[in-house]
Amino acid sequence: MVKVVKFGGSSLADATQFRKVYNIINADHERRYVVPSAPGKRFAKDTKVTDLLILAYSHRNEADFDDIFDSIVDRYNSIIEELKLDYSLADEFATIRENCLDNASFDYVISRGEYLNALILAHYLDYDFIDAADVIRIDESGNYDAKRTDPLLKEALAQHEKAVIPGFYGLKNDGSQQIQAFSRGGSDVTGSIVSKCANASLYENWTDVSGFMIADPNIVKHSQVIETITYQELRELSYMGASVLHENSIFPVRSAGIPINIKNTNRPDDSGTLIVETTCHKPKHVITGIAGKKGFATVTIEKDMMNAEIGFCRRVLQVFEDHGLSIEHMPSGIDTMTVVINVNDFIAHEQSVLAGIHRLADPDKIELESDLALIAVVGRGMKRSLGTAARVFTALAKDNINIKMIDQGSSEENIIIGVRNRYFERAIKAIYKEFIIKED
């Protein structure tokens, strides 16, 4: 049995955290492949190493570059010294400094946080080191290229019983030998890829919380932890702003049927949240989670007999596509359709989009609304429970919150509600009270 363990930046922020990671890995001989992030914040006003690297990159032609770079060197050296390791990264620091001043790419510079942390962790654990640049390939869209990556990574893992592989980056798949990074949080993706190629029995993702919360703990204090959640439920919640796990990290393990366990480095005995493809596990509550985002706009198009006009919706959507705008949701009626879109993306194209809709679709009326927040209520238990939507609406009505939009997915596992931005936090609290506090 093989487990892949990924540790986030807060789990490897300093020597104290490194010791916790060491104990976790050595407590289970199945934890054979380790994916680390760059050192995160040690305290509230601290700066993540990746942010320091971004700062160094932006100041590489300025006088304060050396001071910034030296602060990065000090972070790593303090870890090495406090762990009393007979190890030096002096040559690596010199190479990175030289490359940075020699106009190395942005992706190369920001990837060095994971690279250096992985070198230290491999030495500390006495594990082999596999550079992600040797085994991970990323396509022109910044996504994992399975066709080119999987053969390389499987072969490398077969040659190393235990290894540390830095997260967050790989090589461009165009043969240029240039480093390319995933988006922020991409170490989660690396951990998922390694899990798939190692045929892991479990992918453990260690962070600073004891699992996936039912609601944002910044909004709902002492929110309960979700015990078991499906990939589909997680995708819905991650898309709507829940941020424990990088949303793209689901796909590699999902295709291989590998579960993910979200665990807390600081409380390793907590069971955390288990993420699975499907399950007979009966959920404790009707809903699994609540998540949402502010900052949306709606474009409502009205036209009599719209439903009988072939190609009407296609022509409207063509306008948004022509302007490079992504559509979030599209609730509709017989004579109306509403397009929900990110307001910051839309506002620069607002008038040209309206003109395009008039030109291609000849509507009777177009109405715009902004200041909209979307909230997703997600749960596999909703399929088997009568009156879930009614309970949501009643909970909001009792708190005097007006619903601006409703959209329910065909899977019956989610309901999307639109409310004014100012009601966003209150709405989440009201829904949590109705489905979690009342059911306990």
SEFI-821234 format. One record per residue: residue in three letters; x, y, z of N, C-alpha, C, CB in turn. Coordinates in steps of 0.001 Angstrom, whole numbers, plus 500000, padded with zeros to 6 digits. Glycine has a CB too. Layout:
% SEFI-821234
AlaXYZXYZXYZXYZ ...
//
This chain:
% SEFI-821234
Met500846498803500000500000500000500000500880501245500000499043500007501228 Val500475502226499213501237503464499085500323504642499389501858503597497667 Lys500802505554500218500109506813500450500998507959499974499740506981501955 Val500375508924499324501067510154498937500621511229499907500764510562497439 Val501576511975500445501245513019501419501733514369500900501876512705502811 Lys500841515316500883501191516677500474501067517586501690500278517178499301 Phe502051518443501902502026519363503033502023520795502519503233519121503971 Gly501072521577503015500952522964502610501997523858503250499591523471502942 Gly501983525128502858502996526070503321503001526298504811502812527361502647 Ser501820526320505441501772526514506890502330525300507621500334526791507348 Ser502253524132506990502772522898507606504286522823507564502191521681506912 Leu504906523669506737506369523643506576506957525046506694506751523026505218 Ala506335525862507540506744527263507632508047527473508388505665528057508289 Asp508374526559509311509590526708510107510028525337510619509364527694511292 Ala511089525333511416511657524070511893510677523300512784512952524336512659 Thr509900524011513591508920523353514458507921522565513622508185524387515334 Gln507462523175512542506512522502511664507172521329510932505929523496510654 Phe508431521483510533509165520390509895509209519167510815510598520840509531 Arg509397519402512096509444518279513046508097517561513109509841518777514453 Lys507016518320513081505684517702513070505498516850511819504581518783513146 Val505937517380510679505824516644509422506654515366509476506270517521508238 Tyr507851515460510020508727514296510161508030513191510963510055514699510846 Asn507413513577512075506737512596512930505528511978512237506302513247514238 Ile504781512793511493503607512289510770504030511253509733502844513451510088 Ile505041511569508949505477510664507881506018509365508462506547511335507006 Asn506787509463509512507397508270510078506447507452510942508589508655510884 Ala505253507992511196504256507242511964503545506199511111503235508193512567 Asp503734506264509792503040505341508887503981504994507735501701505967508348 His504436503746507666505410503346506650504829503381505234505928501952506954 Glu503495503506505124502882503591503798503010504980503185501421503204503877 Arg503402505966503980503575507336503476504943507442502787503453508389504643 Arg504946507092501508506220506911500807506591508053499870506178505645500028 Tyr505616508815499408505920509921498505505355511216499086505342509656497085 Val506217512234499135505896513475499836505976514648498865506852513696501038 Val504960515491498881504910516682498022504809517916498917503699516616497016 Pro505873518725499006505834519910499856505531521197499085507145520054500577 Ser504923522141499783504791523510499301505994524317499789503450524153499786 Ala506055525577499381507068526498499910506673526926501316507234527741498984 Pro507626527377502127507289527812503490506244528929503487508550528286504219 Gly505218528753504322504172529758504441504455530715505583502823529096504638 Lys503398531331506069503548532301507147503791531598508480502308533196507237 Arg504736532155509266504999531638510606504104532319511642506475531834510973 Phe503631533500511316502744534269512191501946535211511292503555535069513303 Ala500951535883511876499962536614511076500576537630510118499004537320511987 Lys501559538392510564502121539462509729503366539027508966502456540660510587 Asp503655537733508975504798537201508233504486537185506736505158535775508729 Thr505513536947505922505357536889504470505714535496503975506238537958503774 Lys504874534927503117505160533629502523506394533724501635503949533119501717 Val507152532644501560508353532643500730508003532892499264509104531311500876 Thr506911532336498785506526532569497387506294534054497134505257531767497031 Asp505701534754498100505492536193497943506823536947497974504559536720499046 Leu507769536457498772509106537067498778509798536859497432509968536475499917 Leu509616535697496839510206535425495526509585536319494452510022533943495152 Ile508273536533494536507616537452493601508167538859493772506086537447493812 Leu508374539256495015508943540578495298510366540687494761508929540857496808 Ala511144539630494961512523539628494442512530539742492918513266538342494879 Tyr511632539024492280511552539073490815511224540482490334510497538082490299 Ser510287541133491001509876542480490574510932543526490880508573542868491246 His511879543208491785512937544168492155514314543718491665512971544358493677 Arg514334542796490696515628542221490298516574543230489672515409541094489332 Asn516067544328489188516926545372488607517027546592489506516398545791487243 Glu516687546401490779516697547522491722517664547249492867515283547781492270 Ala517987548316493587519045548242494609518676547343495777519360549625495128 Asp517381547202496071516982546417497244516818544925496947515690546958497799 Phe517190544485495741517064543058495409517834542185496390517560542797493985 Asp519078542563496695519916541729497570519289541554498947521310542342497713 Asp518707542631499489518079542531500805516895541568500775517621543914501285 Ile516097541652499714514946540763499595515408539318499447514067541171498400 Phe516382539111498588516860537747498354517502537180499619517867537719497184 Asp518243538017500340518874537550501583517834537121502618519766538651502171 Ser516658537784502616515611537385503558515076536001503218514465538409503557 Ile515071535660501918514668534314501503515702533290501957514484534247499969 Val516973533605501737518061532721502170517983532486503675519437533321501791 Asp517709533547504424517641533432505884516505532497506322517452534820506516 Arg515367532524505600514255531651505969514669530184505908513052531898505049 Tyr515332529815504826515735528412504657516879528038505596516151528152503207 Asn517838528935505733518968528625506616518531528480508063520033529705506508 Ser517523529254508469517046529131509851516411527756510084516028530252510174 Ile515731527226509069515152525885509184516263524846509309514251525569507962 Ile517265524949508440518381524004508459519115524048509792519352524302507317 Glu519375525245510284520129525405511533519343524888512733520495526875511748 Glu518061525214512801517251524787513947517026523278513958515907525506513936 Leu517056522666512764516933521204512699518280520511512889516322520786511363 Lys519335521341513000520694520829513204521101519853512087520797520133514576 Leu520799520235510854521134519407509693522534519733509183520100519608508571 Asp523260518704508833524566518888508197524326519023506691525550517684508522 Tyr523869520194506297523404520373504926523495521846504554521952519851504758 Ser523802522118503304523917523499502839523242523663501482525394523921502754 Leu522553524792501342521943525150500074522686526304499397520483525519500285 Ala523920526534499817524668527696499314524777527696497792526064527725499925 Asp525083526553497211525216526486495747523877526745495057525767525112495320 Glu522810526213495637521485526444495060521115527926495124520426525601495793 Phe521393528560496273521097529990496399521865530798495361521438530488497811 Ala523116530465495174523946531197494212523397531052492793525399530697494269 Thr522981529841492442522437529600491102521129530363490890522209528095490881 Ile520253530319491890518958531004491762519161532512491692518030530646492947 Arg520066533052492517520346534496492488520860534906491111521379534877493582 Glu521801534124490593522374534441489282521316534369488186523528533487488959 Asn520490533335488223519450533192487207518411534312487283518764531844487355 Cys518086534697488505517110535765488689517627537077488099516784535943490180 Leu518888537375488358519486538604487826519725538514486321520802538899488539 Asp519745537291485812519972537074484381518643536911483631520861535831484163 Asn517590537520484212516275537541483571515653536156483390516383538208482237 Ala515773535322484414515054534050484398513553534330484366515431533175485635 Ser512768533370483917511326533573483804510681533715485180510683532412483039 Phe509538534350485189508772534521486419508430533163487028507488535326486147 Asp508001532210486196507625530895486703508808530179487352507058530044485577 Tyr509988530326486763511180529711487355511403530268488757512433529958486465 Val511358531585488884511672532222490166510683531795491245511666533751490022 Ile509384531841490947508412531532492001508361530048492331507035532002491589 Ser508879529205491437508890527764491710509998527350492663509030526999490422 Arg510960528243492896512119527864493709511762527689495180513212528906493573 Gly510654528226495614510242528029497005509987526567497310508996528842497309 Glu509220525896496440508952524469496597510216523643496382507862524023495621 Tyr510986524038495394512217523297495062513162523251496265512935523947493849 Leu513425524380496878514356524433498006513780523714499231514685525894498356 Asn512498523885499478511890523211500631511936521699500469510440523672500820 Ala511748521225499232511792519785498976513195519227499193511324519485497550 Leu514207519994498829515588519546499056515865519365500546516587520550498453 Ile515435520348501342515639520245502795514869519059503359515202521545503503 Leu513608518917502965512774517850503516513300516476503126511333518008503046 Ala513770516334501900514325515050501464515540514675502305514707515103499974 His516404515652502565517595515389503394517182515051504827518551516618503389 Tyr516221515782505360515763515579506735515138514199506920514757516662507121 Leu514360513760505940513693512458506017514583511304505581512452512472505173 Asp515692511628504916516537510636504255515754509924503148517076509611505280 Tyr515001510723502389514267510253501217515016510707499960512791510789501220 Asp514761510055498848515307510505497572514592511788497135515165509395496488 Phe515246512546496262514662513773495715514400513574494227515598515001495955 Ile513183513858493790512837513832492369512400515235491985511710512775492058 Asp513111515874491086512747517224490664511494517158489794513918517903489894 Ala510493517975490139509255517999489358509511518366487899508267518983489971 Ala510565519115487645510887519497486261511258518283485414512037520510486244 Asp511682517212486055512061516003485317510865515106485001513087515217486110 Val509741515319485696508648514340485577507262514931485330508595513527486812 Ile507099516250485499505788516887485308505827517745484046505394517754486551 Arg504847517566483179504738518374481962503417519142481987504833517479480684 Ile503491520413481603502349521313481666502088521889480280502590522444482698 Asp500830521864479846500525522296478476500438523811478366499216521672478005 Glu500145524284477153500161525719476883499082526477477646499997525961475407 Ser498070525770478149497016526408478938497323526402480433495691525715478689 Gly498488525863480800498859525804482210498286524611482943498425527044482892 Asn497838523606482197497240522416482801498172521208482694495897522103482137 Tyr497978520281483593498730519024483625498530518253482324498297518159484832 Asp499634517883481693499605517105480450499817515634480812500703517606479428 Ala498711514902480941498786513510481394499556512633480413497386512947481596 Lys499381512859479132500006512004478120501520512028478222499579512435476726 Arg502084513191478495503547513304478581504073513085479998503989514668478086 Thr503260513423480986503713513309482379503702511876482889502847514164483273 Asp502601511179482692502399509889483351503513508878483088501095509307482911 Pro503980508690481840505070507722481634506356508117482363505358507576480146 Leu506685509415482351507899509885483025507804509677484535508145511370482711 Leu506673510072485103506522510016486558506419508579487057505291510805486991 Lys505693507730486344505589506331486759506955505650486764504631505574485838 Glu507740505926485738509078505327485669509954505815486815509745505651484324 Ala509888507127487119510697507679488202510288507112489552510585509194488223 Leu509002507014489813508536506493491093508910505024491272507028506664491210 Ala508912504278490179509279502860490249510726502670490678509053502191488902 Gln511546503691490460512971503602490799513285504126492201513787504371489781 His512260504676492897512482505250494228511406504754495176512487506801494175 Glu511820504003496184510849503487497146510230504608497960511505502474498073 Lys511038505617498279510578506781499029511185508023498399510958506674500542 Ala510372509051498203510903510242497535510104511479497905510897510053496019 Val510771512624497770510127513933497908510101514581496533510876514844498955 Ile508928515050496115508764515695494811508171517077495056507850514840493847 Pro508881518150494730508329519488494983507051519738494198509355520554494634 Gly506116520448494825504853520752494178504914522026493349503768520870495208 Phe503793522317492672503561523634492081504097523851490673504146524640492948 Tyr505070523065490213505667523382488917506046522123488151506893524261489103 Gly506391522332486892506917521288486019507627521967484868505785520337485505 Leu507717521289483736508291521882482532507200522104481503509408520990481953 Lys507375523137480689506497523299479535506648522080478635506821524611478756 Asn505564521675478028505611520462477204505998520736475752504270519771477239 Asp506554521938475500506912522298474123508373522015473790506622523757473887 Gly509065521327474712510466520998474460511440522123474757510628520588473049 Ser510955523222475315511810524393475564512659524271476822510960525628475667 Gln512359523273477660513049523078478939512849524265479886514542522856478699 Gln511750524981479716511445526111480592510488525682481704510837527275479783 Ile510759526172482911509898525890484047508537526561483844510556526370485362 Gln507484525835484167506150526424484167505456526029485457505325525969482924 Ala504786527002486068504087526766487334502597526594487103504337527917488313 Phe501979525812487976500531525809488038500093527115488687499995524568488825 Ser498789527364488757498315528544489464498574528374490954496811528788489191 Arg498399529466491717498650529398493157497822528271493767498319530753493843 Gly498434527511494681497772526338495233498044525096494416496290526570495324 Gly498918525224493424499163524124492500499883522932493085499929524615491366 Ser500423523053494297501029521879494931499983520793495193501718522279496248 Asp498731521210495405497644520235495524497532519406494251496307520942495819 Val497699520078493103497619519384491822498759518384491688497649520388490658 Thr499967518810492057501115517905491990500881516672492848502395518623492437 Gly500381516861494052500102515731494928499115514762494309499575516216496253 Ser498124515285493626497134514446492971497744513661491812495975515294492475 Ile498611514320491041499270513657489911500172512530490412500092514676489081 Val500946512806491466501828511785492036501000510620492560502701512380493167 Ser499872510904493201498998509846493722498518508944492596497792510452494463 Lys498099509548491507497624508767490365498723507874489815497105509690489267 Cys499908508445489601500997507693488967501631506680489906502059508643488465 Ala501443506857491210501953505891492188500935504800492494502342506605493477 Asn499745504877491872498647503956492203498395503941493706498964502528491704 Ala498329505128494280498208505259495731496858504752496226498402506714496148 Ser496863504258497440495605503861498072494904505069498677495853502797499152 Leu495676506126498948495125507319499580496047508508499310494939507101501107 Tyr495443509662499058496183510922498927495845511763500152495823511685497579 Glu496823511955501036496628512764502232497106514188501951497383512153503450 Asn496211515137502159496543516540501952496537517231503311495541517225500960 Trp497752517521503806497907518055505159497976519579505118499173517477505833 Thr497148520193505979497066521651506001496927522119507445495874522159505136 Asp496370523311507649496270523849509016494842523841509540496814525266509061 Val493950523078508894492584522904509393492261521410509419491551523687508507 Ser491315521051510272490991519630510461489928519156509487490524519381511885 Gly490061519543508242489133519089507229488405520231506554488147518148507829 Phe487442519866505758486640520796504971485448521230505816486173520147503625 Met485286522526506024484200523026506858482891523115506073484563524394507432 Ile481777522912506762480467523029506129480250524440505594479355522661507121 Ala480710525431506327480629526828505893481925527528506263479404527553506534 Asp482200528646505603483405529425505869483458529792507350483446530702504985 Pro484494529349508090484567529652509526484743531133509824485701528888510149 Asn485127531917508794485192533370508985483793533983509030486016534021507862 Ile482817533247508515481424533707508538480640533000509642480751533465507170 Val480774531677509701480096530870510722481143530365511707479306529673510078 Lys481184530946512866482162530544513868481892529108514320482131531507515074 His482965528363514515482888526976514968482078526106514000482272526916516365 Ser482223526393512713481543525572511708481996524122511831481819526107510280 Gln481064523212511640481390521787511726482228521342510534480110520950511808 Val482981520264510741483783519667509676482930518651508918485066518994510252 Ile483103518605507606482431517597506790483205516292506926482332518045505286 Glu482552515223507318483237513943507515483567513271506189482381513011508366 Thr482586513184505292482772512543503985482090513385502925482210511089503979 Ile482774513593501811482230514405500722482642513770499401482726515888500812 Thr481773513841498397482112513282497087482874514307496266480843512830496337 Tyr483579513806495245484301514705494348483373515756493759484974513913493229 Gln482166515331493356481235516267492732480812517365493697480009515528492220 Glu480519516991494935480161517993495936481313518961496170479762517318497252 Leu482523518422496241483690519264496464483896520237495312484932518405496653 Arg483709519751494077483845520623492910482869521792492994483612519829491614 Glu481620521486493372480608522538493468481011523581494513479234521933493820 Leu481477523113495671481834524034496746483118524807496428481999523268498056 Ser484104524125495844485358524793495492485122525867494443486386523778494982 Tyr484286525553493469483981526519492413483339527781492982483057525889491369 Met482560527609494049481869528737494653482651529376495788480534528299495153 Gly483932529066495885484780529825496796485378529080497959484028530917497317 Ala484922527877498274485541527114499363486973526775498952484721525808499689 Ser487953527064499812489335527118499331490331526198500025489818528485499457 Val489866525144500669490809524249501330491687523525500314490060523235502195 Leu491113523174499176491813522359498190491711523016496819491238520924498152 His492844523074496105492843523603494740491881522774493890494282523587494127 Glu490907523455493232489824522712492569490325521795491457488811523681491999 Asn491432522152490782491929521305489695492620520038490195492887522090488834 Ser492852519969491505493560518806492046492668517570492116494101519123493430 Ile491397517732491887490475516603491980490623515652490795489040517104492065 Phe490852516194489606490704515401488389491655514206488277490901516280487215 Pro492957514339488535493829513161488386493441511999489293495257513546488668 Val493126512288490570492775511187491483491376510671491220492890511640492936 Arg490496511538490768489131511098490473489130510054489360488250512298490076 Ser489957510277488348490012509336487229490564507983487657490863509906486104 Ala491306507947488768491888506699489257491143506132490462493336506917489616 Gly490090506813490903489313506323492041490054506379493362488885504924491786 Ile490967507337493500491771507455494726491129508479495664493242507868494391 Pro490824508115496904490251509082497844491302510072498344489618508354499029 Ile490827511235498762491675512278499349491254512459500802491562513634498553 Asn492233512571501684491949512842503096492574514178503467492490511699504018 Ile491731515161503814492222516454504277492526516336505763491186517596504000 Lys493776516590506136494214516379507522494891517641508063495182515168507613 Asn494978517719509393495554518873510078496931518512510641494614519362511210 Thr497964519162510140499333518902510605499469519158512098500332519770509839 Asn498741520126512610498857520489514020497970519645514923498518521941514202 Arg497056518873514314496190517961515077496069516661514292494768518596515342 Pro497143515922514191497172514755513296496209513635513665498544514201513262 Asp495725513608514887494794512554515287493355512839514864494850512366516783 Asp493060514078514449491721514390513949491484513621512654491548515924513722 Ser490274513118512456489999512281511288489968513070509988488689511568511470 Gly489663514369510049489656515190508848488454514909507966490921514970508067 Thr488579515273506698487517515061505715487991514076504655487089516401505061 Leu487177513064504391487488512090503351486701512453502095487158510634503821 Ile487427512594500978486816512946499701486859511713498804487547514164499029 Val485686511279498330485577510014497607484787510200496312484909508945498491 Glu484893509215495432484146509272494170482650509144494418484616508166493212 Thr482276508144495180480884507943495569480883507152496868480066507203494447 Thr479758507129497548479736506471498853478312506104499261480370507373499914 Cys478206505029500049476937504671500684476823505327502056476807503141500811 His477876506026502458477898506693503755476760507711503821479269507382504000 Lys475882507533504785474745508439504926475214509736505570473612507787505766 Pro474967510872504904475427512138505475474691512474506762475249513266504470 Lys475395513164507631474814513538508920473677514535508738475886514127509840 His473824515408507738472836516443507486472327516346506050473431517836507756 Val471204516981505786470647516999504431471636517635503460469304517761504403 Ile472257518725503885473242519387503025474648519026503481473046520924503041 Thr475565519074502529476972518792502845477733520066503151477645518053501689 Gly477467521121502384478216522348502588477533523555501968479596522204502025 Ile478021524730502374477522526012501868478734526850501481476626526758502939 Ala478710527429500291479820528294499874479284529347498920480965527469499202 Gly480015530413498761479538531454497861480587532497497538478349532121498451 Lys480216533382496627481087534475496195480246535728495978481860534096494895 Lys480884536856496191480270538139495850480752538584494470480603539217496922 Gly480102539643493945480625540309492765480133539788491431482064540223492784 Phe478827539567491301478264539104490038477263540128489493477586537729490221 Ala477024540026488201476010540833487544475084539914486764476655541895486614 Thr473864540375486504472925539608485684472509540441484474471678539184486515 Val472414539772483350471891540366482119470630539590481778472951540322480931 Thr469469540221481923468189539561481669467632540035480325467176539849482819 Ile467407539084479443466907539378478095465470538904477996467789538701476999 Glu464575539802477583463168539460477437462760539552475970462290540385478305 Lys461978538575475530461408538621474182460210537690474112462465538233473112 Asp459081538240473640457886537416473497458144536255472544456706538260472998 Met457662535071472926457789533852472117459250533435471920457128534058470756 Met460081533788472860461498533406472793461642531895472646462251533891474048 Asn460797531145473363460922529694473366460675529077471992459964529103474366 Ala459953529798471121459640529268469787460651529721468721458236529704469375 Glu461567530592469132462532531139468167463809530298468178462859532629468493 Ile463989529492467165465139528583467106466443529373467031465020527634465894 Gly467381529001467901468703529627467879468829530895468681469077529916466503 Phe467754531294469387467809532553470138468897532528471220466448532840470778 Cys468867531490472055469850531403473145471269531320472599469562530185474036 Arg471437530567471528472770530442470937473308531803470496472736529477469743 Arg472446532640469890472901533944469422473281534861470582471823534600468575 Val472507534791471657472843535590472842474196535161473417471739535454473919 Leu474371533854473579475614533349474160476809533616473255475498531857474433 Gln476558533681471955477642533979471012478253535350471294477124533921469565 Val477428536296471707477917537642472018478912537588473179476736538586472363 Phe478568536841474219479465536731475374480759536009474984478764535983476535 Glu480635534974474189481822534251473731482733535153472909481416533029472907 Asp482144535972472031482937536865471188483746537871472000482034537600470226 His483273538170473204483975539113474079484842538398475121482968540018474782 Gly484966537076474993485815536323475909485287536268477326487174536907475922 Leu483983536294477483483364536317478808482807534949479171482252537369478864 Ser483137534489480363482666533197480854481352533373481601483723532540481767 Ile480395532496481329479074532566481951479034531650483172477963532175480937 Glu478554532192484293478487531433485536477222530578485610478547532378486730 His476070531189485341474798530478485389473853531094484365474179530525486817 Met472782530347484009471846530846483007470430530354483289472286530416481604 Pro469784530852484347468379530505484581467502531138483500467923530969485993 Ser466403530475483146465572530998482058464103530689482294466019530416480716 Gly463259531438481577461823531202481560461355531096480121461063532326482305 Ile460026531139479893459502531003478535459900532193477676457978530859478560 Asp459788533405478235460076534606477468461266535378478000458877535493477449 Thr462024534787478915463192535471479468464356534498479616462855536110480827 Met465550535024479525466750534285479908467675535251480634467459533645478660 Thr468325534755481668469229535576482464470616534972482415468736535698483925 Val471583535800482118472976535381482082473673535989483294473673535814480742 Val474272535150484119474997535590485313476486535574484999474674534680486549 Ile477150536679485297478539536835484889479300537626485943478632537531483518 Asn480608537408486029481441538166486966481418539634486584482896537631486981 Val481041540486487529480836541898487203482137542587486777480234542626488401 Asn483266542212487370484538542847487006484954542514485582485634542419487970 Asp484635541288485130484934540914483747483981541603482778484853539392483573 Phe482721541739483199481684542238482296481742543733482066480342541882482827 Ile482101544492483100481898545935483055482687546622481935482281546537484379 Ala483848546083481592484646546689480522484023546474479146486055546121480537 His483161545459479041482550545127477742481047545412477730482798543650477402 Glu480557546039478782479122546161479001478350546661477771478875547086480153 Gln478703547820477278477903548429476204478038547686474878478311549879476013 Ser479225547166474612479387546426473355478645545088473403480880546189473061 Val478536544490474602477751543261474751476272543554474515477960542642476156 Leu475782544637475101474381544993474905474079545258473432474023546220475743 Ala474986545971472788474790546246471361474781544957470553475886547183470838 Gly475666544024470909475733542753470206474467541933470371476914541962470687 Ile473892541944471590472652541205471827471514541815471002472293541209473338 His471441543150470982470402543802470177470554543448468695470459545333470364 Arg471780543419468240472031543169466819471707541729466424473485543479466483 Leu472108540763467262471962539355466891470649538728467328473083538573467467 Ala470049539245468415468870538577468974467599539426468943469151538173470385 Asp467729540741468717466580541646468629465605541452469794465851541435467306 Pro466077541614471040465194541404472190464205542559472356466023541237473470 Asp463138542311473120462199543378473466462768544282474549460868542788473925 Lys463561543687475437464058544446476580465281543763477168462963544603477650 Ile466235544555477655467392544023478383467504544772479707468717544162477542 Glu467664544043480776467854544656482093469169544179482695466671544320483038 Leu469884545089483343471140544778484023470972544967485522472292545664483492 Glu471570544063486277471672544227487728473058543793488163470573543409488476 Ser473620544562489078474917544162489651474724543975491155476045545237489351 Asp475818544004491904475723543887493362475073542569493778474928545063493937 Leu475440541498493075474836540196493354475870539235493933474216539605492076 Ala475476538488494951476296537410495503475599536081495221476535537605497043 Leu476380535059494914475827533732494678476217532802495824476317533166493323 Ile475267532014496280475493531047497367475057529673496885474715531453498672 Ala475944528698497009475632527320496626475341526504497876476799526686495817 Val474191525849497888473843524887498936473971523515498286472374525137499533 Val474911522705498789475317521477498105475131520279499024476784521570497636 Gly474675519157498453474587517946499266473926516788498551473840518234500521 Arg474556515636498624473967514435498009472702514003498738474982513283498003 Gly472567514420500008471375514079500778470132514814500312471606514370502226 Met470313515860499480469175516645499008468268515844498089469659517885498291 Lys468848514853497387468055514033496468466949513273497186468952513055495735 Arg467240512847498404466321511981499135465445512744500130467099510917499864 Ser465577514070500152464858514862501149463864515801500477465843515664502015 Leu462629515731500928461597516604500392461704517993501021460198516004500637 Gly461420519019500221461293520372500761462586521094501065460508520321501976 Thr463710520640500487464993521301500770464974522750500309466147520550500090 Ala464520522981499073464477524351498556463560525225499412464004524360497089 Ala462430524667499811461492525431500637462136525839501960460219524612500900 Arg462928524934502533463607525263503796464625526385503603464305524016504369 Val465331526352502467466293527426502172465563528758502073467067527135500854 Phe464491528787501292463771530036501071463134530549502361462701529845499998 Thr462597529632503159461979530038504423463020530609505377461261528850505076 Ala464185529980505440465254530467506325465668531892505952466479529526506258 Leu465751532160504662466136533501504210465005534504504454466512533478502713 Ala463777534075504216462639534969504429462527535385505897461340534293503974 Lys462765534417506801462699534729508231463729535778508630462907533465509056 Asp464824535836507880465880536822508168465741538064507280467275536188507968 Asn464584538200506633464286539360505778465312539541504656464232540626506624 Ile465706538429504063466653538462502941465899538110501666467853537474503173 Asn465898539037500715465192538833499457466068538045498482464780540187498841 Ile465484537033497846466213536220496874466066536846495493465698534749496872 Lys467187537095494841467182537727493511467242536704492383468353538689493385 Met467721535502492675467875534495491632467892533108492242469154534738490825 Ile467334532141491520467353530741491947467736529887490746465965530299492536 Asp468632528952490964469043528046489882469386526697490512470276528628489069 Gln468654525661490146468923524323490690469479523430489605467646523699491292 Gly470584522756489906471219521867488947470384520618488703472603521482489428 Ser470541520038487522469769518838487171470158517630488013469957518511485701 Ser471344517670488632471784516549489475471034516500490803473282516647489738 Glu470337517594491125469616517732492397470556517713493595468589516621492538 Glu471823518013493355472785518051494458473174519476494829474029517261494094 Asn472625520475494138472952521840494516471824522796494158474243522279493844 Ile471706523844494960470791524951494687471635526224494752469571524992495721 Ile471545527048493726472258528318493700471262529434493980472977528538492334 Ile471561530269494956470705531394495314471482532684495107470204531277496783 Gly470847533661494501471445534981494349470819535960495320471290535486492914 Val471654536676496079471186537706497002472065538943496832471214537196498483 Arg471625540053497350472456541247497326473759541012498095471691542443497918 Asn474831541636497647476126541466498315476038541721499816477157542398497700 Arg475244542721500199475202543093501624474554542021502498474448544401501794 Tyr473803541102501868473140540035502630473925538725502608471745539798502081 Phe475092538729501982475836537488501738476115536713503034477155537803501032 Glu476753537350504002477120536663505248475881536247506036478013537566506114 Arg474889537128506095473656536801506822472950535597506209472710538006506836 Ala472956535534504884472283534418504210472955533089504527472265534642502698 Ile474273533064504506474997531829504818474715531396506260476520532022504600 Lys474705532346507181474411532022508580472994531476508734474594533263509466 Ala472051532062508008470656531612508113470492530189507591469730532560507341 Ile471145529884506484471059528532505911471747527523506821471693528494504500 Tyr472898527895507369473615527012508295472749526706509518474955527654508733 Lys472102527719510045471246527527511227470111526561510918470673528876511711 Glu469501526711509735468353525882509368468745524414509189467717526408508084 Phe469881524157508533470210522776508167471203522092509108470763522753506783 Ile471971522840509842472990522221510695472599522335512169474368522878510457 Ile472396523548512625472108523728514052470767523094514426472103525225514412 Lys469754523271513584468431522705513895468428521184513836467385523252512932 Glu469274520593512974469279519139512810470110518414513848469781518788511455 Asp470972519137514560471823518506515580471012518172516840473010519434515941 
//
